[in-house]
Amino acid sequence: MAPRDDTAICVRRYGLLAPLDWDEAGEAQMRAMRRLWNRLVEIEQAHRQAVAALTGAEQEVQAAEERLARLADRRETLIAERKARRKAARSRAPTPDLDEQIAALKPLIAEAAAATKAARQAARARLRPRLARLEAERTARVKYADHYLADLAEPIPERLVALEADYQQQLAAALAEDAELAAARDALASLVAERRRTEDAAERAALDETIRSRRRVISLTKRQRKAALKQRLATLAAEIKAIPLPESPVFWANANAVRQDFERARDGALKRGGELRFRAWRGEGRLVNQIPGGGITVGEFLSAGHAQVRLGADPLGERTMSRHGRTIRSGGRHAGRRHALCVTVHSAGRGTRHMASLPILMHRPLPTDGTLKEVTVTRRKVASDDRWHAVFLTRVPARPPASRAGKPILAVNCGWRRLDEGLRVATVLASNRGLVEYVVLPEAILEGHERLREWQSERDKALIESVAWLRSLAPVMAKAPAELAEAYARFLRTPRPSPRSVARIALAWRAHQGWRSEDWRTIEDIRRADKRLWVQIEHARAKLIGRRRDLYRCVARRLAGMAGEIVVDAADWAALARRSSPDGTENPLWQGARRNRQIAAVGELITYIREAAGKLGVPVVAHDGPATWRCHRCGHEIEKRRPAELYQFCGHCDPDHVHPIDQDENAVRVMAAE
């Protein structure tokens, strides 16, 4: 939701306790939203197949795709052979012959990919009308997908799709025509301005006639287009409305939220060349309440609320609220802050509204001058526990940005480096000061992640032992009860059994405890021990992530408050996360550095810096030039002798190697100088 020039978006997040009246309707709503996402992914896959079939029928595209496929198959064969050799050697054995062939294929694949892209673009230009029709049909299916979610529901009627596609295409054409009218009005404004500057009477008379003629043409054209458009769209709208629709199991605000998320994800996937994925049901979901009519003021919400969402009285009275092990007693600083947040789960019309109530502690007030636009209640899973929170989205009057005059330019170089005091994740330099400062994750967080590794290793070893024991039961499991035998057969079919596979057998065995009771007690003990360890790991991980998030947010807020401009490095952190590039080149990042990358999450720090800077009106500039390996003293390139070492030497201005250069400090000074 983009703010207007005179307003800004304010977001408030509050923790919630579990709902007081949660029932199957809430679960059904969240499941329906997940089904809607998966249905939209199906529509997108079918659309891409139709587009590929249409453009792929062109001879130039076929020839380019065949050449690219041959090269890609050759590369995949070489990569598979390299993996097989290393698997046989049980180590990362050197394969120079295969590496050389894979590297030789890289420019050929790049050339073939560019040729294929050009051929597809040319085909799309020739097939633009037909592709526009496919896009209109896709949009129509997305619009009505929530009405056809039932397992046995009929597909979306093709007539409905065709009518809606006609409507969308004519509307798009009307918008294009409106753009042409806007261009004509701009040209008219230019003529009027030219007339004001002209002093010659004859030229002014000629311009007057031209202006009057242009105005008559624009007015007539505008009336004609409006009349024709109104008649065409009214007919289509009536035909669309005449087609009966099944009742949607998804509340309209929830359906809108899923469609908006889907379109954003689709735009990103199209830009990156990726695929949208189906989402399995894991017990997570959200409820979205969009306030129609432009929203309500925060004062109205706090006093009377809205039909969709409101605040009720403290549902726990004099009792205490317990959240994640913390006890919050009534009275004191929490007096007047405890409420029941009542949100709409589903509504199919007047008198059918179903709501849920969740205890909320509003630790910070909503902006009193804001307009409440949306309230979202989200449920997340931490191991087997539910975590609830609410997000209030309000629109507030834009405040003039504070003066940045006299404030320095901050250069922020992100990375990760293990030091004695912790994990360095960023180096900061202010333009008005020569000293640098560092953002360091403390040793306690690193020790916590090391414990996570130890616990996970313990869990993996227990899984290996339990899988081996279960497979040894194959002869006797042939005589197991039907339900247990089916679960065991599914376990045997799994190439790489997980703890979930073992737990599935234990749960199926629970209904038949009398059959081989000793083995049942054994697998039940295995399941319980694994669950305890799983819960311990997930809760510890959530705490570590929360500590890192709080540290990064505080750092970002402090940097944004002291800066007139912030310069960050434009590194591709997603590429550093990949084990190999799409062309088969292996990522040289060693395993220890890759693990530290996950702990550091420097992309998260950059995101918080951008968010904090945006709130204060501080510009953020991306530095995409060389920095780490260019000497800040003389500007010459530093020889990469031992890239993993922190301190380097410049062979140009320090030939005797007596003045070591900190890599991170050097990079941030280069960024600040530019």
Secondary structure, DSSP 8 states (H G I E B T S, - for coil): ----TTEEEEEEEEEE---SS--HHHHHHHHHHHHHHHHHHHHHHHHHHHHHHHHHTSHHHHHHHHHHHHHHHHHHHHHHHHHHHHHHHTS----HHHHHHHHHHHHHHHHHHHHHHHHHHHHHHHTHHHHHHHHHHHHHHHHHGGGS-STT-----HHHHHHHHHHHHHHHHHHHHHHHHHHHHHHHHHHHHHHHH---HHHHHHHHHHHHHHHHHHHHHHHHHHHHHHHHHHHHHHHHHHS-----SS-HHHHHHHHHHHHHHHHHHHHHT---------S-EEEEEE-STT-EEHHHHHHT--SSEEEE--TTTTS-EEETTEEE-SSGGGTTTEEEEEEEEE-SSTT--EEEEEEEE--S---TT-EEEEEEEEEEEETTEEEEEEEEEEEEE-------TT--EEEEEEEEEEETTEEEEEEEEETT-S-EEEEEEEHHHHHHHHHHHHHHHHHHHHHHHHHHHHHHTHHHHTTS-HHHHHHHHHHHH-SS--HHHHHHHHHHHHTTTTTTHHHHHHHHHHHHHHHHHHHHHHHHHHHHHHHHHHHHHHHHHHHHHH-SEEEEE---HHHHH-SB-TTS-B----HHHHHHHHHH-HHHHHHHHHHHHHHHT--EEEE-S--TTB-TTT--B---S-TTSSEE--TTT-TT--S-EEHHHHHHHHHHH-
